[in-house]
C-alpha cells in the first residue's frame, strides 16, 4: 500500500514538472512573440520619421536641432538600454514637432500632412499597445518563473530572463 502511495506522489510530481515545463515554454514564446510585434511597430514608427521631417523642415520656427536629432534616431541600436532610450526619445521628438505645429494651422489643414499625422498617431498607438503587451508578457514570465516548481524548471532549462521595455525613469530591467 505504501509503495502505491509513493508511486502516486511521484507521478503527481512528474505531472506537475511537465506542466511547469510547458507553461514556462509557453510564457517564453509569448515574450518572444510580443517582442517581435513590438519590434515591428517600432520599425514602422521609425519609418515615418523621414516623411515627417520632409513635411516640416520648411517651417521657420521648426528647430533644426530637433529635426536632426529625430533623423538620427532612425537607426536602431543593438544595445537594449540604448534602444529603450531611443524609443523614448522618438516619442518626445514627435511631441515636440507636433507642439510646434500647433502654431501652423495651414499645415494641420493640408490633406497630405493630415494623412501623415494619422499614420504617425496610429504608429505611436500601435507601438504603445505592443510595448504594454510585451511588458505584460515579461511580467507574467517573472510571476510564474518565481514560483515553485516553475523556478526549478526555469533554472534547470537555463531560460533567459527577459528585460522590461521601460524608460530610464522607470524600471529598465528585472533582475
VOLO-327392 format. One record per residue (C-alpha): residue in one letter; x, y, z negated. Coordinates in steps of 0.05 Angstrom, whole numbers, always signed. Layout:
% VOLO-327392
['a' [X Y Z]]
...
This chain:
% VOLO-327392
['x' [+0 +0 +0]]
['x' [+56 +48 -18]]
['x' [+91 +34 +49]]
['x' [+28 +54 +86]]
['x' [+24 +118 +46]]
['x' [+96 +135 +64]]
['x' [+84 +117 +136]]
['x' [+23 +164 +137]]
['x' [+62 +221 +105]]
['x' [+119 +211 +155]]
['x' [+70 +211 +213]]
['x' [+39 +276 +187]]
['x' [+108 +309 +180]]
['x' [+127 +287 +251]]
['x' [+60 +313 +278]]
['x' [+70 +379 +241]]
['x' [+140 +387 +270]]
['x' [+115 +371 +340]]
['x' [+60 +423 +332]]
['x' [+111 +473 +306]]
['x' [+157 +459 +366]]
['x' [+101 +471 +416]]
['x' [+77 +533 +380]]
['x' [+147 +564 +378]]
['x' [+159 +547 +451]]
['x' [+92 +579 +469]]
['x' [+109 +641 +428]]
['x' [+178 +646 +461]]
['x' [+147 +641 +530]]
['x' [+96 +693 +512]]
['x' [+152 +741 +492]]
['x' [+187 +727 +559]]
['x' [+124 +737 +600]]
['x' [+105 +802 +565]]
['x' [+176 +827 +574]]
['x' [+172 +814 +648]]
['x' [+107 +853 +651]]
['x' [+139 +910 +611]]
['x' [+200 +909 +658]]
['x' [+155 +913 +720]]
['x' [+114 +971 +693]]
['x' [+178 +1006 +671]]
['x' [+207 +999 +742]]
['x' [+142 +1023 +772]]
['x' [+143 +1084 +728]]
['x' [+216 +1099 +744]]
['x' [+200 +1092 +818]]
['x' [+154 +1153 +814]]
['x' [+210 +1199 +788]]
['x' [+236 +1219 +857]]
['x' [+166 +1237 +882]]
['x' [+153 +1280 +821]]
['x' [+220 +1315 +826]]
['x' [+209 +1328 +900]]
['x' [+140 +1357 +886]]
['x' [+160 +1405 +832]]
['x' [+232 +1424 +850]]
['x' [+209 +1488 +886]]
['x' [+173 +1517 +827]]
['x' [+211 +1578 +800]]
['x' [+202 +1564 +726]]
['x' [+217 +1489 +731]]
['x' [+281 +1475 +693]]
['x' [+332 +1444 +739]]
['x' [+364 +1412 +678]]
['x' [+300 +1374 +663]]
['x' [+294 +1351 +735]]
['x' [+367 +1329 +739]]
['x' [+361 +1293 +673]]
['x' [+297 +1260 +698]]
['x' [+331 +1236 +762]]
['x' [+390 +1209 +720]]
['x' [+340 +1166 +682]]
['x' [+321 +1127 +744]]
['x' [+377 +1076 +735]]
['x' [+363 +1022 +684]]
['x' [+420 +1008 +635]]
['x' [+437 +937 +614]]
['x' [+445 +953 +540]]
['x' [+380 +942 +501]]
['x' [+385 +1004 +457]]
['x' [+403 +1048 +517]]
['x' [+343 +1020 +555]]
['x' [+295 +1035 +498]]
['x' [+323 +1106 +494]]
['x' [+318 +1115 +569]]
['x' [+245 +1096 +569]]
['x' [+231 +1144 +512]]
['x' [+268 +1199 +550]]
['x' [+227 +1187 +613]]
['x' [+163 +1197 +573]]
['x' [+190 +1261 +543]]
['x' [+213 +1288 +610]]
['x' [+146 +1272 +642]]
['x' [+112 +1311 +586]]
['x' [+159 +1370 +596]]
['x' [+146 +1372 +670]]
['x' [+70 +1368 +662]]
['x' [+71 +1420 +607]]
['x' [+107 +1468 +654]]
['x' [+57 +1452 +708]]
['x' [+0 +1479 +665]]
['x' [+23 +1548 +687]]
['x' [+15 +1528 +761]]
['x' [-58 +1513 +775]]
['x' [-43 +1514 +850]]
['x' [-1 +1451 +841]]
['x' [-54 +1417 +800]]
['x' [-106 +1430 +854]]
['x' [-63 +1402 +911]]
['x' [-93 +1335 +934]]
['x' [-25 +1302 +945]]
['x' [+0 +1324 +877]]
['x' [-65 +1303 +844]]
['x' [-55 +1233 +873]]
['x' [+17 +1232 +848]]
['x' [-6 +1255 +779]]
['x' [-58 +1200 +775]]
['x' [-5 +1149 +795]]
['x' [+42 +1174 +741]]
['x' [-15 +1172 +689]]
['x' [-32 +1101 +709]]
['x' [+41 +1080 +708]]
['x' [+51 +1112 +639]]
['x' [-12 +1078 +613]]
['x' [+9 +1011 +641]]
['x' [+78 +1020 +611]]
['x' [+50 +1035 +542]]
['x' [+0 +978 +545]]
['x' [+55 +929 +565]]
['x' [+102 +956 +512]]
['x' [+49 +945 +459]]
['x' [+35 +874 +485]]
['x' [+109 +858 +484]]
['x' [+118 +885 +413]]
['x' [+57 +846 +390]]
['x' [+86 +782 +421]]
['x' [+152 +794 +385]]
['x' [+114 +806 +321]]
['x' [+76 +740 +328]]
['x' [+142 +705 +342]]
['x' [+171 +731 +277]]
['x' [+108 +719 +236]]
['x' [+105 +646 +255]]
['x' [+180 +638 +260]]
['x' [+189 +655 +187]]
['x' [+140 +602 +162]]
['x' [+158 +531 +144]]
['x' [+162 +487 +188]]
['x' [+166 +538 +245]]
['x' [+231 +567 +218]]
['x' [+261 +497 +217]]
['x' [+243 +487 +289]]
['x' [+268 +557 +307]]
['x' [+335 +546 +275]]
['x' [+343 +474 +300]]
['x' [+327 +496 +371]]
['x' [+371 +558 +363]]
['x' [+316 +602 +393]]
['x' [+340 +672 +407]]
['x' [+308 +725 +364]]
['x' [+275 +778 +409]]
['x' [+281 +852 +394]]
['x' [+225 +901 +387]]
['x' [+219 +954 +441]]
['x' [+214 +1016 +397]]
['x' [+248 +1083 +399]]
['x' [+303 +1103 +350]]
['x' [+254 +1139 +304]]
['x' [+221 +1071 +293]]
['x' [+249 +1002 +285]]
['x' [+296 +986 +343]]
['x' [+303 +912 +328]]
['x' [+282 +860 +278]]
['x' [+338 +820 +248]]
